[in-house]
Amino acid sequence: MIPWKLQLSKYFRMSPYGLAATSIIAASVLFRTILVILHFPEINSDEGKMALAGIHIAFQGQFPIYDYGQDYLGVLEAYIAAPFFRLFGVSDITLRISMLLMFMLFLISMY
């Protein structure tokens, strides 16, 4: 019988390239999180419309397919932000949490 630590260690080995990529991704997500906390950049009209769609999803039960007034933009960010609006209240930081998650998933998928 092989101890469980040895069984798990063969799945969690990381090459130097994987370690470098992990540290770069973690540093970039941390840097972007710091910028979000410092309210940089200021919120613009596109983010305002996305927040409005997220509020409608979270509190009014609406399910929009496209961004308001622009039938070529989707509202994935609003759907991701809606649970955060319910948990933490409506603010620009809670709206940008969804963007941080999508940014992190993008970097991981690109690696």
Secondary structure as UniProt FT lines:
FT   HELIX           4..9
FT   TURN            10..11
FT   HELIX           16..37
FT   TURN            38..39
FT   HELIX           45..60
FT   STRAND          66..67
FT   TURN            68..69
FT   STRAND          70..74
FT   HELIX           76..88
FT   HELIX           92..110
//
